[in-house]
Amino acid sequence: MRKSRVIALFAFKEGVRDRFMVAFLILALVIVGSAYYLSLFSAVKERVAFWINLISLFYYLVTFFTIFFVPLKISFEMSQNMALIYRSKPLSPWEFVFGKFLGYGALLSLSVIFLFILTLIFIHKPIPVASYFSALLFEQFITLSAAILFGLYASQSVAVLLTFMFYFLAHTTYEFAKVASDNGVVQLLSQFFYTLFPSYDFYDLSPLVVYGIAPTVPLWRLGLYSLIYTLLILSLAALLYRRREL
């Protein structure tokens, strides 16, 4: 674990060195103004529209970090032969992969905590807002593990594309499985993707924040679901990294 913490600290410092947190904070403040401006033109109640726009734009801001920033950084390191440096150290593939996850996960968590505090200023519902951002963080951890997996083995553009495709399929497989036609091949394909990819539909707790509608899946089950998928993907990344020919 000590070696993983070193890798995590290095990844965290890289994010800070790239002024990611500064850009993130600025964008978050811009989003607050944008959400309020968009609510002025909404057909629903202005306050409700502001809430919807705020948490939705915050969601996409965090997702942008996970899908674009992480695979770009890791793929860039691999292209610069940083893997040679890591492999020259007494460092196991799992320690390396898990360290990367801890470092970028820490950046992600700090960002979500900031958004949580900022949201509480405008939406005075501590428990629903905390539940929403907890579910958001659980979802992003799965996407983060996929971003690390693809960033290790693909070029920057391909890694981003694959991470986005993973995110897209995770958001659509549940609905696709529900509306699959009577065609046996289509049903089989939809069930295959539904089994292979996680289902992100359950992680959207915005109705809880805006309308007070209780989620269909308890928060602890969402966390357990995220933990299992994250560990599986990270284990796959470590296994493939071990077999990688340098």
C-alpha positions as CSV (number, residue, x, y, z in Angstrom):
1,M,0.0,0.0,0.0
2,R,2.9,2.4,0.6
3,K,4.0,2.1,-3.0
4,S,0.4,2.7,-4.1
5,R,0.3,5.8,-2.0
6,V,3.4,7.1,-3.7
7,I,1.9,6.6,-7.1
8,A,-1.4,8.2,-5.9
9,L,0.5,11.3,-4.5
10,F,2.3,11.6,-7.8
11,A,-1.0,11.5,-9.8
12,F,-2.6,13.9,-7.5
13,K,0.3,16.4,-7.8
14,E,0.2,16.1,-11.6
15,G,-3.5,17.1,-11.5
16,V,-2.7,20.1,-9.3
17,R,0.3,21.0,-11.4
18,D,-1.9,21.1,-14.5
19,R,-4.0,23.6,-12.6
20,F,-7.0,21.3,-12.9
21,M,-8.5,22.4,-9.6
22,V,-8.3,26.0,-10.5
23,A,-10.0,25.5,-13.8
24,F,-12.6,23.2,-12.1
25,L,-13.5,25.9,-9.6
26,I,-13.8,28.6,-12.2
27,L,-16.0,26.4,-14.4
28,A,-18.2,25.5,-11.3
29,L,-18.8,29.2,-10.6
30,V,-19.6,29.8,-14.3
31,I,-22.1,27.0,-14.2
32,V,-23.9,28.6,-11.2
33,G,-24.4,31.7,-13.3
34,S,-25.4,29.7,-16.4
35,A,-27.9,27.6,-14.5
36,Y,-29.6,30.7,-13.1
37,Y,-29.6,32.3,-16.6
38,L,-31.1,29.2,-18.2
39,S,-33.8,29.0,-15.5
40,L,-35.2,32.4,-16.6
41,F,-36.3,30.9,-19.9
42,S,-37.7,27.6,-18.4
43,A,-41.4,26.8,-18.6
44,V,-41.4,25.3,-15.1
45,K,-41.0,27.1,-11.8
46,E,-37.9,29.3,-11.8
47,R,-36.4,27.8,-8.6
48,V,-37.0,24.2,-9.7
49,A,-35.5,25.0,-13.1
50,F,-32.4,26.5,-11.5
51,W,-32.0,23.4,-9.3
52,I,-32.3,21.0,-12.3
53,N,-29.9,23.1,-14.4
54,L,-27.4,23.4,-11.5
55,I,-27.1,19.7,-10.6
56,S,-27.2,18.6,-14.3
57,L,-24.4,21.0,-15.3
58,F,-22.4,20.0,-12.3
59,Y,-22.8,16.3,-13.3
60,Y,-21.5,16.9,-16.8
61,L,-18.6,18.9,-15.4
62,V,-17.4,16.0,-13.2
63,T,-18.1,13.5,-16.1
64,F,-15.9,15.6,-18.4
65,F,-13.0,15.3,-16.0
66,T,-13.4,11.6,-15.8
67,I,-13.8,10.9,-19.5
68,F,-11.3,13.3,-20.9
69,F,-8.7,14.4,-18.3
70,V,-7.8,11.0,-16.9
71,P,-7.3,8.9,-20.0
72,L,-5.4,11.8,-21.7
73,K,-3.0,12.1,-18.7
74,I,-2.4,8.3,-18.4
75,S,-2.1,7.7,-22.1
76,F,0.4,10.6,-22.3
77,E,2.5,9.1,-19.6
78,M,2.5,5.8,-21.4
79,S,3.5,7.4,-24.7
80,Q,6.4,9.2,-22.9
81,N,7.7,5.8,-21.7
82,M,6.9,6.5,-18.1
83,A,5.9,2.8,-17.9
84,L,9.5,2.0,-18.4
85,I,10.4,4.0,-15.2
86,Y,7.6,2.4,-13.3
87,R,8.5,-1.1,-14.4
88,S,12.1,-0.6,-13.4
89,K,11.0,-0.1,-9.8
90,P,9.9,-2.9,-7.4
91,L,6.3,-2.1,-8.1
92,S,3.6,-4.6,-8.9
93,P,1.0,-3.9,-11.6
94,W,-1.8,-3.8,-9.0
95,E,0.1,-1.3,-6.9
96,F,0.6,0.9,-10.0
97,V,-3.0,0.7,-11.2
98,F,-4.5,1.1,-7.7
99,G,-2.2,4.0,-7.0
100,K,-3.4,5.8,-10.1
101,F,-7.0,5.2,-9.1
102,L,-6.3,6.6,-5.6
103,G,-4.6,9.7,-7.0
104,Y,-7.2,10.6,-9.5
105,G,-10.0,9.4,-7.2
106,A,-8.8,11.9,-4.6
107,L,-8.9,14.7,-7.2
108,L,-12.4,13.6,-8.2
109,S,-13.6,13.4,-4.6
110,L,-12.3,16.9,-3.7
111,S,-14.1,18.2,-6.8
112,V,-17.4,16.6,-5.8
113,I,-17.1,17.8,-2.2
114,F,-16.6,21.4,-3.5
115,L,-19.7,21.0,-5.7
116,F,-21.6,19.6,-2.8
117,I,-20.8,22.6,-0.6
118,L,-21.6,25.0,-3.4
119,T,-24.9,23.3,-4.1
120,L,-26.0,23.5,-0.5
121,I,-25.7,27.3,-0.7
122,F,-28.6,27.2,-3.2
123,I,-30.5,24.0,-2.4
124,H,-31.1,23.7,1.4
125,K,-31.6,19.9,1.4
126,P,-28.5,18.4,3.0
127,I,-29.5,14.8,3.0
128,P,-30.9,14.6,-0.6
129,V,-28.0,16.7,-1.9
130,A,-25.5,14.5,-0.1
131,S,-27.2,11.3,-1.5
132,Y,-27.1,12.8,-5.0
133,F,-23.4,13.6,-4.9
134,S,-22.6,10.3,-3.2
135,A,-24.3,8.4,-6.1
136,L,-22.5,10.7,-8.6
137,L,-19.2,9.8,-7.0
138,F,-20.0,6.0,-7.0
139,E,-20.8,6.3,-10.8
140,Q,-17.6,8.3,-11.5
141,F,-15.4,5.7,-9.8
142,I,-16.6,3.1,-12.2
143,T,-15.9,5.4,-15.2
144,L,-12.5,6.4,-13.6
145,S,-11.4,2.7,-13.5
146,A,-12.4,2.3,-17.2
147,A,-10.5,5.5,-18.1
148,I,-7.4,4.1,-16.4
149,L,-7.8,0.8,-18.2
150,F,-8.1,2.4,-21.6
151,G,-5.4,5.0,-20.9
152,L,-2.9,2.3,-20.3
153,Y,-3.2,0.6,-23.7
154,A,-4.5,3.1,-26.2
155,S,-3.4,6.4,-27.7
156,Q,-4.9,9.6,-26.2
157,S,-7.7,10.0,-28.7
158,V,-8.6,6.3,-28.7
159,A,-8.5,6.2,-24.9
160,V,-10.9,9.1,-24.7
161,L,-13.2,7.6,-27.3
162,L,-13.3,4.2,-25.6
163,T,-14.0,5.8,-22.2
164,F,-16.8,7.8,-23.7
165,M,-18.2,4.6,-25.3
166,F,-18.1,2.8,-22.0
167,Y,-19.9,5.7,-20.4
168,F,-22.5,5.9,-23.2
169,L,-23.2,2.1,-23.1
170,A,-23.5,2.2,-19.3
171,H,-26.2,4.8,-19.6
172,T,-28.2,3.1,-22.4
173,T,-28.0,-0.6,-21.9
174,Y,-30.7,-0.7,-19.3
175,E,-33.2,1.2,-21.4
176,F,-32.2,-0.8,-24.5
177,A,-32.8,-4.0,-22.7
178,K,-36.3,-2.9,-21.7
179,V,-37.3,-1.9,-25.2
180,A,-35.6,-4.7,-27.1
181,S,-37.8,-6.1,-29.9
182,D,-39.0,-9.6,-30.2
183,N,-36.1,-10.4,-32.4
184,G,-34.0,-13.1,-30.7
185,V,-30.7,-11.7,-31.9
186,V,-31.5,-8.2,-30.7
187,Q,-32.7,-9.5,-27.3
188,L,-29.6,-11.6,-26.9
189,L,-27.3,-8.7,-27.8
190,S,-29.1,-6.3,-25.5
191,Q,-28.9,-8.8,-22.6
192,F,-25.2,-9.3,-23.3
193,F,-24.4,-5.6,-23.1
194,Y,-26.7,-5.2,-20.1
195,T,-24.7,-7.9,-18.3
196,L,-21.3,-6.8,-19.4
197,F,-21.6,-3.1,-18.7
198,P,-22.8,-1.4,-15.5
199,S,-26.1,0.4,-15.4
200,Y,-25.8,4.1,-14.6
201,D,-29.6,4.8,-14.7
202,F,-29.9,3.9,-11.0
203,Y,-27.3,6.5,-10.0
204,D,-29.4,9.5,-11.1
205,L,-30.8,10.8,-7.8
206,S,-31.8,14.2,-9.2
207,P,-35.6,13.5,-8.7
208,L,-34.7,13.0,-5.0
209,V,-33.2,16.5,-4.8
210,V,-35.7,18.4,-6.9
211,Y,-39.0,16.6,-6.2
212,G,-38.3,14.5,-3.1
213,I,-38.9,11.2,-5.0
214,A,-37.1,8.4,-3.2
215,P,-34.7,6.3,-5.3
216,T,-35.6,2.8,-6.3
217,V,-32.2,1.4,-5.2
218,P,-30.8,2.1,-1.7
219,L,-27.6,4.2,-1.6
220,W,-25.6,1.4,0.1
221,R,-26.4,-1.0,-2.8
222,L,-25.3,1.6,-5.3
223,G,-22.0,1.9,-3.4
224,L,-21.5,-1.9,-3.3
225,Y,-22.4,-2.2,-7.0
226,S,-19.8,0.5,-7.7
227,L,-17.1,-1.2,-5.6
228,I,-17.5,-4.5,-7.3
229,Y,-17.4,-3.1,-10.8
230,T,-14.4,-0.8,-9.9
231,L,-12.4,-3.7,-8.5
232,L,-13.1,-5.9,-11.4
233,I,-12.0,-3.3,-14.0
234,L,-8.9,-2.3,-12.0
235,S,-8.0,-6.0,-11.7
236,L,-8.4,-6.4,-15.4
237,A,-6.2,-3.4,-16.0
238,A,-3.5,-4.8,-13.6
239,L,-3.6,-8.2,-15.3
240,L,-3.2,-6.7,-18.8
241,Y,-0.5,-4.3,-17.6
242,R,1.4,-7.3,-16.4
243,R,1.3,-8.8,-19.8
244,R,2.1,-5.6,-21.6
245,E,5.3,-5.8,-23.8
246,L,7.4,-2.8,-23.3
